[in-house]
Amino acid sequence: MLGRWTQAVLWLLLAFGALAGRAHAAEPLRLVPGNSQSSLTPFVAYYHDTNGTDDAAAALRRVGEGGFAPLPDGNTAFGFQSGAFWFHARLINQDPAEPRWLLLQEYALSDHIDVYLRYPDGRLWHQAGGDALPFHARSIRYRQPNFMLTLPTGQPVDLLVRVQSQSSMQVPLMLYTPSAFAELSRDAQLAIGIYYGILLALFVYNLVLWLSLRDPSYGWYLLHIGAFGLVLFTLNGFGFEYLWPNSTWLADKSVPLSICLALIGMQQFARTFLELPQRWPRGNWVSLGLIAFFVVFGLAALQLPYRISTPVVTRAVLVGVLWIAIATVVVLRRGYTPARLFLLAWAMFLLGTTVFSLLAFGLFPKNFFTEYGVQIGSALEMLLLSIALGYRYASLRNENERIVSEANVRLERQVAERTQALTSTLAQLEDAHGRLRDSSRRDGLTGLYNRSHFRDAFEQLLRDGQAAARPTTLLMIDLDHFKAINDHYGHLVGDECLRWAARCIGQALRPHEALLARFGGEEFIAALPGYDLHEAVRVAEQLRDALRSAPCESRGRCIALSASFGVHQLLPADDIASSIDAALQAADEALYSAKAGGRDQVRTSAPA
């Protein structure tokens, strides 16, 4: 018995609901004289075509069958939905002076909008709109979709609006007379112009500061202002109206791309302002990770469908702003006072973006504060951020002055320490300079003096000889057949032979206090102070025997070496300035005489 009563109650409720739906759908909107604008929300019924396959005829049949339902709590925002939404209202124009009315959808991002009018004679009128069509397809050049309707006086007309979009399903419909719409657009453009004027003023002001101070925070703040201004320019429909009116592809992609760019600017500005790398390194890595995600997702949004990219990036706005608030609280608790204003600024922005995002998902009703919450919040945020930047700069300047003052005190204390250290350093430098000077006089391969130093030392040796009235003898030494050694064994073996010969000659001449140098290639030169020609020839013969007696051992090979000698004696009476070159020439000629005579022998120049 109880089950039958329950079924009966359910049938009554369903029947009442159907009647209520028919009554609501049949309640007309009367456009009376003196009323130049009307909201369709109280008079609209809707139907969700989940497959998006119904046409106007099917929708009108559903209207007649009571298949349309009242708007839930008068809310025209349904969030991100698949399929299509149909909206129906019955219009009766009772103002004979206004046969033409403008239907305006106060949401700029809907993709496909189809408007149908069914007149009493059964005639069906249709017009398409939305940002999936070029901008010039609209009845009036305006940032939001609009349709000019012709409504006969005193006759009921059925209005059908079909909306299918990958964006948020927001369908606030308004009717305006042409004159009322002109006033609306003028006032709206003024309010929006004020908002963008604030953004532009802040941009120019901080641009001047950035160019003057070169503070990276101002540069990232400029990116934040510019990118977020582009976001709102897109959301308000101005991007499609002014920047890409013929590109429906950009109309779709501009929303997620601009939001990603704005989020990158927000995170980078927060990192710089809050000095996260120094004050909270772990939080800095989180911010860098978010920036990397927004960069990657921004690139992916070029390929992803709008219905996927936009909901994700809308949620990401809340995540990004919430993370900045968390990082600000952490840095503030660590004693960074400029973060106070920064936190207040982001609280305003977080509130505005939260309201706007919840409206996009259909969780808040559409009204002035929910629709323009992001503009209000962002304007307050940017003003406060500009003040925070000024406060931060003043704090940094005071801190720099304190640091400079302390640095001056430390500098005075360090001057004495540095003076003492400088004295020690100069001593070390002088020692190093001596070693460097000696190194510059040495041949890099053999370690003997080089030709340049030999000439200077030889000149001094001659002066000493003149003062002591003693002769000086010059030996020119050249290894025999050394090119054959290089050609046969290679240059590395040849270098080892040169080093061996240098050691052998040095050891043999050490008891004679000779000045020895590498003259060039396989040629050596030596000066014997206090030796006459006869004594010098005896030393040369000993040296020639020493070279022949012990072959050079290199890499398991025994390489026999011999040398030719040219000997020339200089007397104390000789003029030093002219005798050096002459002595070198005479010794060289004696050397070539030894080589011409068969090598491995000692020859002297003509007696002096």
TISE-231386 format. One line per 10 residues: their letters; for each residue z, y, x of C-alpha. Coordinates in steps of 0.02 Angstrom, whole numbers, plus 32768, in hexadecimal, padded with zeros to 4 digits. Each point is the difference from the previous one (the first is absolute). Last residue first. Layout:
BEGIN
a) Z Y X  ...
***
This chain:
BEGIN
apastrvqdr) 7955 8754 9C3C  7FAD 7F5E 8033  7F71 7FCE 7F8B  803F 7F9E 7F6B  8051 7F57 8014  7FCE 7F53 7FC5  806D 7F6C 7FCF  7FB8 7F5A 7FC6  7FF3 7F8E 7F68  7F52 8042 7FD4
ggakasylae) 7F5A 7FD3 8056  7FD4 809C 8063  7FCC 805E 7F63  80AF 7FEA 7FBA  804D 8040 80A1  7F88 8095 8003  802B 8020 7F4A  80B6 800D 8033  7FD8 8075 8093  7FA0 806F 7F85
daaqlaadis) 8096 8001 7F8A  8075 802D 808D  7F8F 8091 8031  7FEF 803F 7F4D  80BC 7FF7 7FE3  801C 805D 80A4  7F80 8086 7FD3  8050 8018 7F55  80AB 8015 8051  7FC4 8063 8098
saiddapllq) 7FCB 80A2 7FAC  80A7 803B 7FBD  8063 7FA9 8089  7FAB 8050 8095  800A 7F83 808F  8077 8027 808F  8078 7F76 7FD3  7F77 7F7E 8017  7FB6 7F95 7F73  7FCD 7F4A 8024
hvgfsaslai) 7F85 7F9A 7F9A  8001 7F44 7FD8  7F8A 7FA1 7F8A  8036 7F52 7FCF  7FA9 7F6C 7FAB  8064 7F83 7F9B  8011 7F46 7FE4  8039 7F97 7F6D  8005 7F44 7FE3  8021 7FCA 7F4E
crgrsecpas) 8073 7F6C 7FE2  7FF6 7FCA 7F4B  8088 7FBD 7F8E  8004 809A 7F93  7FF9 8079 8093  8036 7FDD 80B2  7FC0 8082 807D  7FD8 7FB9 80AB  807C 8010 8092  7FBB 8019 80B0
rladrlqeav) 7F6D 8071 7FD5  8063 8093 7FBE  807F 7FF5 808E  7F75 7FFA 8082  7FB3 80A2 7FBD  80AD 8053 8000  801E 7FD0 80B4  7F53 8043 802D  8024 80A3 7FA4  80A5 8014 805E
rvaehldygp) 7FA7 7FEA 80A7  7F79 807C 7FCB  8088 807F 7FD4  804F 7FED 80AB  7F5A 8026 8057  7FD9 8094 7F8D  80A7 8055 8017  8094 7FE0 7F92  8082 8088 7FD8  7FE9 7FF6 7F43
laaifeeggf) 7F98 7F6A 7FC2  7F9E 8030 7F63  7FC2 7F77 7F8A  7F6D 7FEE 7F88  7FD3 7F73 7F89  7F58 7FCA 7FB3  7FEC 7F77 7F7C  7FDA 807E 7F76  8043 80A9 8039  8068 804C 808B
rallaehprl) 809B 7F99 7FE1  8088 8051 8068  8067 7FE4 809F  8060 807F 806A  8038 7F9C 8098  80B4 7FF0 803C  7FC4 7F85 8087  8079 7F75 7FCE  7FBD 8009 7F4B  7F4A 7FE9 8033
aqgicraawr) 7FFB 7F41 7FF7  8068 7FF6 7F61  7F94 8083 7FAB  7F5D 7FAB 8034  803B 7F58 7FBB  8044 804D 7F5F  7F5E 8060 7FE1  7F98 7F64 8027  8063 7F9B 7F81  7FED 8088 7F7B
lcedgvlhgy) 7F44 8008 8020  7FF2 7F43 7FF8  805C 7FFF 7F59  7F86 8081 7FBE  7F6C 7F94 8039  804C 7F6D 7FA3  8002 806A 7F62  7F52 8041 8028  7FAE 7F55 7FFD  7FF8 7F70 807B
hdniakfhdl) 7F4B 8004 8037  7FC9 80B2 7FD6  80A6 804D 802F  8008 7F9E 80A3  7F4A 802B 8027  8028 80B9 7FE7  808A 7FEF 8082  7F87 7FCF 808A  8070 804C 8085  809D 8064 7FD6
dimllttpra) 7FF3 80B5 803D  807E 8058 8072  7FF4 80B5 8040  8084 8021 8086  802A 80B2 8036  805A 802A 80A2  8078 8090 801D  801E 8050 80AB  80A3 8050 803C  802A 80B3 8029
aaqgdrllqe) 80A1 7FFB 7F98  7FD0 8099 7F97  7F4B 7FC8 7FF9  8035 7F52 7FC8  8070 8049 7F77  7F6C 8067 7FC3  7F93 7F63 8002  807F 7FA0 7F98  8006 8090 7F84  7F44 7FF2 7FE8
fadrfhsrny) 800E 7F43 7FF1  8082 8013 7F76  7F8C 806D 7F97  7F68 7F90 8020  8064 7F62 7FE0  803F 8044 7F59  7F50 8012 7FBF  7FC6 7F57 8040  8089 7F9E 7FAB  80A1 7FC0 804D
lgtlgdrrss) 8015 7F44 7FF9  803E 7FA4 7F64  7F68 7F8D 8007  7FBA 800E 7F4D  8046 80A5 7FBF  7FE4 8063 80A0  8096 806F 801D  800F 80BD 8008  8019 8011 7F43  808C 7F80 800A
drlrghadel) 8059 806A 8083  7FF4 8096 7F8C  803E 7F97 7F6F  8094 7FC3 8066  8028 80B3 8032  7FEC 8038 7F4B  8076 7F76 7FCA  8081 8041 807C  7FE5 80B1 7FC3  800E 7FC6 7F4D
qaltstlaqt) 80A3 7FA7 8024  8045 809F 804C  7FBC 8064 7F6D  8052 7F86 7F88  80A9 8015 8053  7FF2 80BC 7FF2  7FC3 7FF1 7F4D  8095 7F93 7FD2  8074 8087 8041  7FA3 8084 7F9F
reavqrelrv) 7FF9 7F8F 7F66  80BC 7FEF 7FFE  8016 80BB 8013  7F82 8021 7F76  804C 7F7D 7F8D  8092 8069 7FC9  7F91 8094 7FDA  7F8B 7F8E 7F9F  808D 7FB5 7F9B  8031 80AB 7FC3
naesvirene) 7F4C 802D 7FDD  7FE6 7F5B 7FA4  8094 8024 7F8F  7FB1 80A4 7FCD  7F55 7FB1 7FEB  8049 7F74 7F94  8059 807D 7F92  7F60 8066 7FEC  7FA0 7F61 7FD8  807F 7FD0 7F7C
nrlsayrygl) 7FF2 80AB 7FB1  7F42 7FF0 7FFE  8009 7F50 7FBA  8073 8039 7F74  7F8D 8093 7FD7  7F6A 7F89 7FFB  805F 7F89 7F8F  802D 808E 7F8A  7F4B 8038 7FF9  7FC7 7F4E 7FE0
aislllmela) 8084 7FED 7F79  7FC1 809F 7FAA  7F50 7FB9 7FFF  8045 7F5B 7FC2  805A 8059 7F73  7F60 8054 7FC7  7FA1 7F5C 8011  807F 7FA0 7F9B  800C 8082 7F76  7F42 7FFD 7FEC
sgiqvgyetf) 7FFF 7F41 800D  8082 7FEC 7F77  7FA9 8077 7F88  7F54 7FB5 8021  8043 7F4D 7FF5  805A 8027 7F5E  7F62 8047 7FB0  7FDA 7F70 7F88  80B4 7FC5 7FF0  8044 80B1 7FE6
fnkpflgfal) 7F78 8038 7F87  8002 7F61 7F97  7FBB 7F51 800D  807F 7F79 7FD7  8052 7FA1 808F  7FEB 7F46 802A  7F42 7FFF 7FEB  7FDD 7FCF 80B4  7FB2 80AA 8027  8095 8056 7FAD
lsfvttgllf) 8076 7FA0 8070  7F99 803D 8096  8008 80B6 7FC6  80BD 7FFA 7FE3  801C 7FAE 80A8  7F8C 807C 8055  8063 8094 7FBC  80AB 7FB8 8028  7FCC 7FCB 80AE  7FB7 80AC 8022
mawallflra) 80A0 8058 7FCE  8068 7F83 8065  7F87 8019 8090  802A 80B9 8009  80BC 7FE2 7FF1  7FF8 7F82 808E  7F9F 8078 8070  807C 808A 7FD9  808B 7F90 803F  7F9A 7FB4 8090
ptygrrlvvv) 800E 80A3 8063  80B6 7FCB 8024  7FDD 7F69 806F  80AF 7FB7 8012  7FE5 7F45 7FF8  8024 8001 7F45  7F69 8073 7FEB  7F92 7F86 8060  8032 7F72 7F8B  7FEC 806B 7F63
taiaiwlvgv) 7F54 803C 8039  7FC8 7F4D 8024  8033 7FCC 7F50  7FA5 8095 7FB0  7F64 7FDA 8068  800A 7F4A 7FC4  800A 8039 7F4B  7F65 806D 8018  7F9D 7F6F 804A  803A 7F7F 7F80
lvartvvpts) 7FDD 8074 7F6D  7F54 802A 8043  7FE1 7F47 8022  8011 7FDC 7F47  7F6D 8073 7FDF  7FA3 7FB1 8094  800F 7F54 7FB2  7FD3 803A 7F50  7F67 805E 8047  7FBC 7F78 8071
iryplqlaal) 7FF9 7F72 7F82  7FB0 8052 7F66  7F92 8067 8075  7FAE 7F65 8044  8017 7FE5 80BB  7F72 802D 8077  8025 80B4 8033  80B6 7FDC 7FD9  8004 7F8E 8099  7FEE 8097 8072
gfvvffailg) 8091 8058 7FA9  8061 7F5C 8003  7FF0 7FF5 80BC  8034 80B4 801E  808C 7FF5 7F7F  8042 7F60 804F  7FFB 804C 80AF  8060 8098 7FC2  8081 7F8F 7FAD  8015 7F9F 80A3
lsvwngrpwr) 8015 80A2 8061  8087 8034 7F85  8059 7F59 8017  7FF4 8011 80BD  804F 80AE 7FF5  808E 7FB8 7F99  8026 7F8D 8091  7FF9 8090 807C  807B 806E 7F9E  8027 80A5 8058
qplelftraf) 7F83 7FFE 808F  7F63 7FB5 7FB0  803B 8046 7F56  7FF7 80B7 8030  8020 802E 7F4A  7F71 807E 8000  7F8A 7F90 8062  801D 7F5F 7FA0  8002 805F 7F59  7F59 8052 8028
qqmgilalci) 7FB6 7F58 802E  803E 7FB0 7F5F  7FC2 808C 7F90  7F57 800F 8057  7FE1 7F45 7FF0  8036 8007 7F4A  7F87 808E 7FDF  7F71 7F9F 804F  802C 7F67 7F98  8005 806B 7F62
slpvskdalw) 7F58 804E 802A  7FB0 7F55 8018  804F 7FB4 7F63  7FC2 8090 7F91  7F5A 8026 8056  7FBD 7F50 7FE9  7FD6 800B 7F47  7FB7 80B0 7FF9  7FB1 7FDB 80A9  7F9B 7F73 7FB1
tsnpwlyefg) 7FD6 806D 7F68  7FA7 8076 8076  7FA2 808A 7FA5  8090 807A 7FE8  8044 7FE2 80B1  805E 809D 8038  800D 8078 7F6C  801A 7FA2 7F5D  8028 7F53 8044  807D 804B 807A
fgnltflvlg) 8043 8074 7F7A  8033 7F70 7F90  80BB 8021 8005  801E 7F5D 805D  7F80 802E 8085  8040 80AF 8024  80AE 7FB6 7FF8  7FD6 7F85 808B  7F9F 8085 8062  809A 8070 7FFD
fagihllywg) 8063 7F6C 8040  7F89 7FEF 8092  8000 80B9 802B  80BC 8016 7FF1  8028 7F62 8064  7F7E 8027 8084  8049 80AF 8013  80AD 7FB3 8010  7FBC 7F90 808A  7FC7 809A 8060
yspdrlslwl) 80A2 805D 7FDF  8066 7F6F 8044  7F92 7FFA 809C  8045 80AA 8038  7F72 8063 804F  8068 809F 7FE5  7F79 8081 7FDB  7F76 7F90 7FBA  8082 7F9E 7F9E  804F 809E 7FBC
vlnyvflall) 7F57 8043 7FC8  7FD8 7F59 7FAE  80AC 8003 7FAE  7FD7 80A2 7FA7  7F4E 7FCA 7FD5  803A 7F5B 7FB4  8093 804D 7FA4  7F8D 8083 7FB4  7F81 7F7A 7FD1  8084 7F93 7FAE
igyyigialq) 8046 8093 7FA0  7F50 8031 7FCB  7FE4 7F4D 7FC9  8093 8010 7F89  7FCE 80AE 7FC4  7F4F 7FC4 7FE2  8043 7F6F 7F9A  805C 8079 7F8F  7F6A 8076 7FF4  7F85 7F71 7FE3
adrsleafas) 806E 7FBF 7F75  800A 80AC 7FAD  7F43 8019 8007  7FDC 7F4E 7FCA  8072 8011 7F6A  7FB7 80A8 7FCC  7F4F 7FBB 8008  803A 7F64 7FA3  8044 806C 7F74  7F59 805C 7FF3
ptylmlpvqm) 7F9D 7F5D 7FFA  8074 7FB7 7F7B  8070 7F7D 804A  8029 7F4A 7FDC  8076 7FA1 8072  800A 7F4B 803B  8086 7FBD 8079  7FB3 7F5E 803E  8056 7FBF 809D  7FCD 7F53 803A
ssqsqvrvll) 8020 800A 80BC  7F61 7FE7 8063  7F8C 7F6B 7FF6  7FBE 8049 7F5F  7FC1 7FD4 7F53  8017 807F 7F75  7FB1 7FF1 7F53  8018 8093 7F8B  7FD8 7FEF 7F47  8003 8094 7F8A
dvpqgtpltl) 7FE3 7FDF 7F46  7FC3 8099 7FA0  8046 8037 7F58  7F9A 808B 7FAE  8043 80AC 7FD5  7F96 8060 807B  7F8E 7F9E 8072  8045 7FD8 80AE  7F8F 8016 8099  805A 7FC1 809A
mfnpqryris) 7FEF 8041 80B3  8046 7F81 807B  8076 801B 8094  8037 7FA3 809C  8077 8068 806C  7FCC 8074 808F  7F91 806B 7F94  7F45 8022 7FFB  7FEC 7FF1 7F44  7FA7 7F74 7FA2
rahfpladgg) 8014 7F8A 8092  7F6B 7FA3 804A  7FF8 8082 808D  8091 7FAA 8057  7F9E 7F63 8024  8039 7F66 7F9F  8089 7F86 8037  8073 8098 7FFA  8009 7FF7 7F43  7F81 8022 7F78
aqhwlrgdpy) 7F94 7FB0 7F7A  7FC9 804B 7F5A  7FDF 7FA9 7F5A  7FD8 8032 7F4D  7FFD 7F80 7F73  7FB2 8029 7F57  8054 7FA6 7F70  7FE7 8090 7F84  80B8 802B 800E  7FEE 801F 80BD
rlyvdihdsl) 8035 7F85 8084  8027 805A 80A3  8005 7F9C 80A1  8045 8032 80AC  7FEA 7F8D 8096  806B 801D 809A  7FE4 7FA0 80A0  805B 8022 80A4  809E 805F 7FD0  803D 8070 808E
ayeqlllwrp) 8011 80AF 7FB5  8085 7FEA 7F7C  800E 807F 7F73  7F78 7FB3 7F97  7FAF 8093 7FA8  7FA1 7FFB 7F5B  7FAB 80A7 7FE4  7FE2 8037 7F4E  7F64 8044 7FAB  7FF8 8028 7F46
eapdqnilra) 8080 808D 8010  7FE7 8086 7F79  8001 7F7E 7F75  80B4 7FD0 802C  8032 7F67 7F9C  7FC3 7F82 8081  803E 7F54 7FD0  801C 7F88 8091  802E 7F48 7FFA  8046 7FBA 80A3
hfwfagsqfg) 7FDD 7F64 8065  8024 7FCE 80B3  7FB5 7F69 8057  8044 7FC4 80A7  7F95 7F98 8076  8021 7F6A 8071  8081 8000 808A  8099 8070 8005  8054 8074 807D  8081 8066 7FA2
fatngdplpa) 7FFE 8017 7F42  8015 80BD 7FF0  7FE1 804B 7F53  80B3 7FEC 7FC4  8020 802B 7F49  8091 7F86 7FFC  7F81 7F73 8014  7F5C 8048 7FBE  7FE2 7FBF 7F4F  7FA0 7F5D 7FEF
fggegvrrla) 7F48 7FDE 7FDE  7FCE 7F5D 7FAA  800C 8047 7F51  7F67 7FA0 7FC5  7F98 809E 7FEA  802D 8037 80B1  7FD4 7F53 8041  7F56 8011 7FB0  7FED 80A8 8055  802B 7FB1 80A9
aaaddtgntd) 7F80 7F76 7FE7  7F7A 8080 7FD5  802E 806B 8097  7FEF 7F6F 8079  8082 7F80 8032  7FF1 7FA8 80AA  808D 804F 8066  8058 7F59 8012  80AD 8046 7FDB  7FC3 806E 7F71
hyyavfptls) 80A2 805F 7FE8  8004 8058 7F57  803D 80AE 7FDA  8034 8070 7F71  7FF8 80BD 800F  8044 8081 7F87  80A1 8033 8059  7FA5 8003 80AA  7F68 8064 7FC8  8048 80A5 803D
sqsngpvlrl) 7FB8 8097 7FA8  7FB6 80A6 8033  7FBA 8097 7FA6  806E 7FF6 7F66  7FDA 809F 7FA0  7F90 7FA8 7F83  802F 7F4A 7FE4  7FCB 7F68 8065  8049 7F72 7F9B  802A 7F65 8067
peaahargal) 7FED 7F6C 7F8D  807E 7F78 7FD1  7F92 7F64 7FE9  8033 7FB1 80A5  80B5 801B 7FD7  7FEF 7FB7 7F52  7F9F 7F6C 8043  8083 7FE0 8087  808E 8012 7F82  7FA9 7F86 7F8D
agfalllwlv) 7FED 7F84 808F  80B6 8016 8031  803A 7FEA 7F4D  7F9C 7F60 7FF3  8048 7FC0 80A2  80B2 802A 7FC8  7FE4 7FAE 7F57  7FBB 7F63 8050  8097 7FF8 8075  8078 8013 7F6D
aqtwrglm) 7FAA 7F73 7FA1  8004 7F8F 8097  80BC 801E 8013  8020 7FDE 7F46  7F9F 7F5D 800F  8064 7FCC 8099  80A6 8025 7FA7  7FD0 7F8B 7F72
***
